[in-house]
Amino acid sequence: MRSRLPPIERYTERLLLRPFRRRDLETLYQAVAASGEELAEYLPWATTRFTRPGASRFIKESMRSWREGRAYDFSIRLRDRPEQHIGNISLWHLSRTSRSGEIGYWIRTDHTGQGIATEATLETLKVGFRYLNMHRIILRVAIGNDASERVAAKLGFVREGILREEIQVGNRWMDHSLWSLLEHEYRAKIPNQPDPYL
């Protein structure tokens, strides 16, 4: 299994997924600020206290994690508007021995409902299964986040159950549904097209 992912840009039909750069600070901050109320419903870090220094710390940690092969955070951008940050998608190892990983994402509020999360997740699955040779990839979805549950179902993930009071968001403990996709399920569902990044 490859333990490190080259920090290269990846393209889908509509999207550019690329590692974060220091100069992304303002576009990241603006995207979170524009989506703060919706993100804060499900994500503990997405509060009104998310600041430019907080965005800077995230970017520095993201770059360090990428270099160390711990996690791979992608800035999601439209191919025809690459100057605007419209979300994040991340892939990280849960267990190298068991070849398992997890994907997490968020999409800027004014770009939800357009299939962006599905398209970005599909490309990130390709990274996990075809490049990092993962066997199992999971998604954890906050109960009530129906849009993300639809993404998981559409991509063939299997809903395994409920993780009770798994994360505290504000003063609330939130349950999450656990979804998984296995390598053979991915390969059966997704055509084995050539990958220009391999």
URBELVEN-V17981 format. One record per helix or strand of 3 or more residues. SS is the DSSP state (h for helix, s for strand). FROM is the first residue (numbers start at 1). TO is the last residue. Records with the same first field share a line. If there is no record, write none. Layout:
SS=FROM-TO, FROM-TO
This chain:
s=15-19, 71-78, 87-95, 100-107, 136-142, 158-169, 172-182
h=22-40, 52-68, 109-111, 116-131, 146-154, 183-189
